[in-house]
Amino acid sequence: MNDANATRVNIGCGLSGIPGWVNIDNSPTIVISRIPLLRRWLKAPPWPRDVKRLDVRKGLPFSDGNVQYIYSSHTFEHFSYEDSLALSKECFRVLKPGGAIRIAVPDLGLIVKEYLSDPAPLASHTFLSRLSLSHSLRDILHPGSHHSQMFDSRSLIHLLGSAGFVAPEVKSYRQSVLPDIEQIELEVRRGESLYVEAKKQ
Ligand SMILES: C[S@@+](CC[C@H](N)C(=O)[O-])C[C@H]1O[C@@H](n2cnc3c(N)ncnc32)[C@H](O)[C@@H]1O
């Protein structure tokens, strides 16, 4: 398989999956959006047809060493630490040697820094609301509504290291070995994101 045909997987793609990638998401609104009456009634978002509905906490549907690139933006923080570690190990399993993973998450380090330098009397409220850690009924329909954990660079690097990746590294926006990074990495997430990338050796 040449690189253009190498399997590329986007975990928790939301509405921003791109062609040429296996775009995976678990939102129940994917099913709803495919039933016209329900789609209008429940105002479901317009999910692209190619999105594969799958709960990645149950594993990835690829055999060992079959995937070249994995991208995931603002999704790992929606899992418990245990689930994110199990998923990272799955990513390690399915990647080929030389394959790469890139994870973007909201940057807890940045949120804390901004809180500490915010003189507003209710800066503490802003800080807590930015963590978005309170689950609600909305999570049933929109599993991307609230966070289950937050990462800083130390914990995200530790997560990937614990899954078997050697020397995960903090990267800047669109600084990557992944092809299509210009299309897949969202500009709108730039100011709030921490990016960590690693290769399977
Ligand atoms: C905050 S959105 C991020 C969407 C997009 N990647 C972005 O950066 O804008 C998180 C996505 O993860 C998906 N998600 C949450 N839990 C999931 C799971 N267990 N399996 C697959 N996708 C999941 C949600 O449905 C949601 O679309």
PDBQT file of the ligand as one rigid body, heavy atoms in Angstrom, charges set to zero:
ROOT
HETATM    1  C1  LIG A 301     -15.902  18.055  21.111  1.00  0.00    +0.000 C 
HETATM    2  S1  LIG A 301     -16.263  16.984  19.783  1.00  0.00    +0.000 S 
HETATM    3  C2  LIG A 301     -14.837  17.197  18.736  1.00  0.00    +0.000 C 
HETATM    4  C3  LIG A 301     -15.190  17.124  17.280  1.00  0.00    +0.000 C 
HETATM    5  C4  LIG A 301     -14.034  17.483  16.333  1.00  0.00    +0.000 C 
HETATM    6  N1  LIG A 301     -13.009  16.474  16.340  1.00  0.00    +0.000 N 
HETATM    7  C5  LIG A 301     -13.467  18.832  16.688  1.00  0.00    +0.000 C 
HETATM    8  O1  LIG A 301     -12.282  18.939  17.059  1.00  0.00    +0.000 OA
HETATM    9  O2  LIG A 301     -14.219  19.809  16.600  1.00  0.00    +0.000 OA
HETATM   10  C6  LIG A 301     -15.982  15.356  20.481  1.00  0.00    +0.000 C 
HETATM   11  C7  LIG A 301     -16.522  14.262  19.572  1.00  0.00    +0.000 C 
HETATM   12  O3  LIG A 301     -16.197  12.991  20.143  1.00  0.00    +0.000 OA
HETATM   13  C8  LIG A 301     -17.291  12.128  19.916  1.00  0.00    +0.000 C 
HETATM   14  N2  LIG A 301     -17.244  11.031  20.894  1.00  0.00    +0.000 N 
HETATM   15  C9  LIG A 301     -17.469  11.117  22.216  1.00  0.00    +0.000 A 
HETATM   16  N3  LIG A 301     -17.395   9.903  22.788  1.00  0.00    +0.000 NA
HETATM   17  C10 LIG A 301     -17.095   9.028  21.772  1.00  0.00    +0.000 A 
HETATM   18  C11 LIG A 301     -16.878   7.630  21.722  1.00  0.00    +0.000 A 
HETATM   19  N4  LIG A 301     -16.988   6.876  22.830  1.00  0.00    +0.000 N 
HETATM   20  N5  LIG A 301     -16.581   7.049  20.527  1.00  0.00    +0.000 NA
HETATM   21  C12 LIG A 301     -16.481   7.814  19.405  1.00  0.00    +0.000 A 
HETATM   22  N6  LIG A 301     -16.691   9.159  19.389  1.00  0.00    +0.000 NA
HETATM   23  C13 LIG A 301     -16.987   9.764  20.564  1.00  0.00    +0.000 A 
HETATM   24  C14 LIG A 301     -18.510  13.043  20.111  1.00  0.00    +0.000 C 
HETATM   25  O4  LIG A 301     -19.687  12.514  19.530  1.00  0.00    +0.000 OA
HETATM   26  C15 LIG A 301     -18.048  14.326  19.446  1.00  0.00    +0.000 C 
HETATM   27  O5  LIG A 301     -18.410  14.404  18.092  1.00  0.00    +0.000 OA
ENDROOT
TORSDOF 0
